[in-house]
Amino acid sequence: MQTILVTGGTGYIGSHTVVALLESGYKVVILDNLCNSSAKVVDRILKIAHPNAQLTFIEGDIRDTNKLDQLFKDHLFEGVIHFAGLKAVGQSVTHPITYYDNNVYGSLCLIQAMNTAKVKTIVFSSSATVYGEDAPVPYEESMPRGNTTNPYGTSKAMIEKILADQCIADNQWSVAQLRYFNPIGAHKSGLIGEDPKGIPNNLLPYITQVAIGKRKELSVFGVDYPTPDGTGIRDYIHVVDLAKGHLKALKKIQPTHNNPQEHRQGSGEHIWNLGTGQGYSVLEVICAFEKACGVIIPYATEPRRKGDLAAFWANANKARAELNWQAPLTLEHMVTDAWHWQQSNPQGYN
Ligand SMILES: NC(=O)c1ccc[n+]([C@@H]2O[C@H](COP(=O)([O-])OP(=O)(O)OC[C@H]3O[C@@H](n4cnc5c(N)ncnc54)[C@H](O)[C@@H]3O)[C@@H](O)[C@H]2O)c1
């Protein structure tokens, strides 16, 4: 049984990925400082996976180098999936140092500890934002890292570059840079889902909080974009499909003990877009939610938000060809599962 370290594993995408790992027979150690999640997630994960699943939760920060070194001494990890990070774009503009410290310095601490322990396989949570503001759509992995528009995006591009350089320096490193598009939805059990603190930054949690009566109306930022209905277009992907993409990527880049030749094939830097390849506008998502869930969402239109792009979506061919991975769950699944999660947990994990 292989053991995987999952940083940020009690968070939104991390928790869904831990479920997928446990269900596939991995042993998992979560390291999370709970700055944007709850320890209650651990029990929920076990309820879904199996009460006896091999899961250890350690509360701690990736910048705590002593803790990290001890963790790598205590466990024999086959690889790391690295979700831990701060992700609010707007907050990164007002608090850049916090973001570079947490995301970039934190990742450096982790990579350093991995190197010392000779654990050289990592799946990294990157983002479509690294393509920058001038990239043509759909985004393809062969495009260069672009002009990022905020410190959050820059922190992701910097971490990608650090990992890429490490692969050049040491050919035993295997790195998957997974560029996510817009994860939404929740596990179908309704036990885990997205639980934003304060006013949600993302569309779907905002919609579900309006639907449950927690907020009066939805703000739609920007109705004058050069898109068919004037609202922004994004490539929404079900978080469960996204989670499964991590397993495929991990398996692809992991060294196999009985086949060193295969190890060499998996090593180096690999970039994969994890999206559906299809974009939906804000108004289309609202309509899909109203239709699938039978709740009307009142909304007010607001000016564009600084730094938001008009429209982007993935070219998802590379992940399909190389990982044999696709995202089959539809927008209807995404909104229905998000609504089920919100109804089952009106106050999130509280
Ligand atoms: N959700 C998205 O739309 C999206 C899109 C692209 C990329 N990403 C990236 O995916 C990753 C996971 O995103 P998410 O939506 O699950 O976010 P999340 O906030 O739900 O999860 C991140 C987890 O990391 C933990 N964490 C943060 N800093 C830490 C630190 N220094 N030490 C230990 N734990 C720490 C938080 O407590 C949280 O549990 C993040 O790196 C994010 O930037 C997310």
The ligand as an SDF file (V2000), in Angstrom:
LIG
                    3D

 44 48  0  0  0  0  0  0  0  0999 V2000
  -10.7120   26.3360   -6.2660 N   0  0  0  0  0  0  0  0  0  0  0  0
  -10.2610   26.8760   -7.3920 C   0  0  0  0  0  0  0  0  0  0  0  0
  -11.0080   27.5240   -8.1270 O   0  0  0  0  0  0  0  0  0  0  0  0
   -8.8240   26.6700   -7.8100 C   0  0  0  0  0  0  0  0  0  0  0  0
   -8.4550   26.9000   -9.1400 C   0  0  0  0  0  0  0  0  0  0  0  0
   -7.1230   26.7240   -9.5040 C   0  0  0  0  0  0  0  0  0  0  0  0
   -6.1860   26.3090   -8.5620 C   0  0  0  0  0  0  0  0  0  0  0  0
   -6.5750   26.1030   -7.2750 N   0  0  0  0  0  0  0  0  0  0  0  0
   -5.5640   25.6970   -6.2900 C   0  0  0  0  0  0  0  0  0  0  0  0
   -5.8930   24.4370   -5.7780 O   0  0  0  0  0  0  0  0  0  0  0  0
   -5.4720   24.3280   -4.4200 C   0  0  0  0  0  0  0  0  0  0  0  0
   -6.6360   23.8900   -3.5760 C   0  0  0  0  0  0  0  0  0  0  0  0
   -7.7020   24.8110   -3.7460 O   0  0  0  0  0  0  0  0  0  0  0  0
   -9.0620   24.7000   -2.9470 P   0  0  0  0  0  0  0  0  0  0  0  0
  -10.1150   25.3400   -3.7640 O   0  0  0  0  0  0  0  0  0  0  0  0
   -9.2480   23.3270   -2.4480 O   0  0  0  0  0  0  0  0  0  0  0  0
   -8.7220   25.6820   -1.7450 O   0  0  0  0  0  0  0  0  0  0  0  0
   -8.9770   25.4990   -0.1730 P   0  0  0  0  0  0  0  0  0  0  0  0
   -8.6710   26.8110    0.4600 O   0  0  0  0  0  0  0  0  0  0  0  0
  -10.2980   24.8820    0.0680 O   0  0  0  0  0  0  0  0  0  0  0  0
   -7.8390   24.4330    0.2080 O   0  0  0  0  0  0  0  0  0  0  0  0
   -6.5200   24.7970    0.4810 C   0  0  0  0  0  0  0  0  0  0  0  0
   -6.1350   24.1540    1.8000 C   0  0  0  0  0  0  0  0  0  0  0  0
   -4.7840   24.4890    2.0950 O   0  0  0  0  0  0  0  0  0  0  0  0
   -4.6860   24.8140    3.4780 C   0  0  0  0  0  0  0  0  0  0  0  0
   -3.5020   25.6870    3.6120 N   0  0  0  0  0  0  0  0  0  0  0  0
   -3.3170   26.9300    3.1080 C   0  0  0  0  0  0  0  0  0  0  0  0
   -2.0960   27.3890    3.4180 N   0  0  0  0  0  0  0  0  0  0  0  0
   -1.4850   26.4170    4.1420 C   0  0  0  0  0  0  0  0  0  0  0  0
   -0.2070   26.2800    4.7430 C   0  0  0  0  0  0  0  0  0  0  0  0
    0.6770   27.2730    4.7030 N   0  0  0  0  0  0  0  0  0  0  0  0
    0.0870   25.1270    5.3810 N   0  0  0  0  0  0  0  0  0  0  0  0
   -0.8120   24.1020    5.4450 C   0  0  0  0  0  0  0  0  0  0  0  0
   -2.0390   24.1860    4.9010 N   0  0  0  0  0  0  0  0  0  0  0  0
   -2.3780   25.3140    4.2390 C   0  0  0  0  0  0  0  0  0  0  0  0
   -6.0110   25.4640    3.8320 C   0  0  0  0  0  0  0  0  0  0  0  0
   -6.3370   25.3750    5.1980 O   0  0  0  0  0  0  0  0  0  0  0  0
   -6.9790   24.6460    2.9740 C   0  0  0  0  0  0  0  0  0  0  0  0
   -7.4700   23.5230    3.6800 O   0  0  0  0  0  0  0  0  0  0  0  0
   -4.9210   25.6970   -4.0260 C   0  0  0  0  0  0  0  0  0  0  0  0
   -3.5250   25.6640   -4.1390 O   0  0  0  0  0  0  0  0  0  0  0  0
   -5.5190   26.6160   -5.0810 C   0  0  0  0  0  0  0  0  0  0  0  0
   -4.7160   27.7220   -5.3250 O   0  0  0  0  0  0  0  0  0  0  0  0
   -7.8750   26.2520   -6.8800 C   0  0  0  0  0  0  0  0  0  0  0  0
  1  2  1  0
  2  3  2  0
  2  4  1  0
  4  5  1  0
  4 44  2  0
  5  6  2  0
  6  7  1  0
  7  8  2  0
  8  9  1  0
  8 44  1  0
  9 10  1  0
  9 42  1  0
 10 11  1  0
 11 12  1  0
 11 40  1  0
 12 13  1  0
 13 14  1  0
 14 15  2  0
 14 16  1  0
 14 17  1  0
 17 18  1  0
 18 19  2  0
 18 20  1  0
 18 21  1  0
 21 22  1  0
 22 23  1  0
 23 24  1  0
 23 38  1  0
 24 25  1  0
 25 26  1  0
 25 36  1  0
 26 27  1  0
 26 35  1  0
 27 28  2  0
 28 29  1  0
 29 30  1  0
 29 35  2  0
 30 31  1  0
 30 32  2  0
 32 33  1  0
 33 34  2  0
 34 35  1  0
 36 37  1  0
 36 38  1  0
 38 39  1  0
 40 41  1  0
 40 42  1  0
 42 43  1  0
M  CHG  2   8   1  16  -1
M  END
$$$$
